[in-house]
């Protein structure tokens, strides 16, 4: 993702968190949903959502859209060069019968057309295919034809590892390279909204840094302190914030107690807000590949939820990410972003 892109991007029926632990397999392709299965169950009970699948021109992304359709989560609209799409489907033995296809010449046009489908009321969600993230997001955040809202767009990883008792969110690890204070405030707001939608009524938000004390030499600690004061003043609502907190203090009560930290968030965080994309991306992937975490990824802050996954993500991750999109899309019907 380019630095230029970073400059551009500026319910009562919600399910409750599961108590099950996540997948224990180190082979991500073999993982099932386990700890995040409750999200699939909740979304499957809802009406499927019309979803613009943007340039699914490889077997993985096309199969993911068809899997989500078979699971009753989405009604896909495939936005891609039709001849190329049908060739991929035929070679992979995938059946596209009954699925609408928006024929476009290339990936850039696919992103633009998917945005138009939302404006036309034909899609309530978007799903990334085989195009680059910055190409998709540039269409989403376009000031002329995009899907911007009053909030900055940001990405949330929803994770559950067998080493932590509840699902938790890591943000932002995929969109915003080096967010400033106001951008971090929107990142926090988006994460709190996602937490509410998945059934956490008052999420505990840990603003991460390398240390738990405020230091002028470490800008992340200053941002953390300012975000907490913004919450005190009602500028950020719906969650309980504390920071700066080091990662160990955020997720371990014992570590927090050892350092004498008195906090309702420390050791019990539902949301981990990272200082920048690089630290967040490394943290999330370490949790997935070394911590056996089940995962899902979703973009908030646009007019519709956007399923944003990696080519390395498991089938389970892709399905749960679609489930998050369904839950958010239904939430947006009553509370537009």
Secondary structure, DSSP 4 states (H G I P E B T S, - for coil): --HHHHHH---TTPPPPP-S-----S-GGG---GGGHHHHHHHHTSPPEEEEEE---SHHHHHHHHHHHHTTSEEEEEEE-HHHHHHHHHHHT---TT--EEE-SSHHHHHHHHHHHHHTTS-SEEEE-SS-HHHHHHHHT-TTTS-B-SSPPEEEEEEE-TTSSS-EEEE-SSS-SS--HHHHHHHHHHHHHHHHHTT-TTEEEEEE-SSSS--TT-HHHHHHHHHHHHHHTTSS-SEEEEEEE-HHHHH-HHHHHHTT---SSTT--SEEE-SSHHHHHHHHHHHHHTS--EEEEEEESBSSEEE---TTS-HHHHHHHHHHHHHHHHHHHHS--
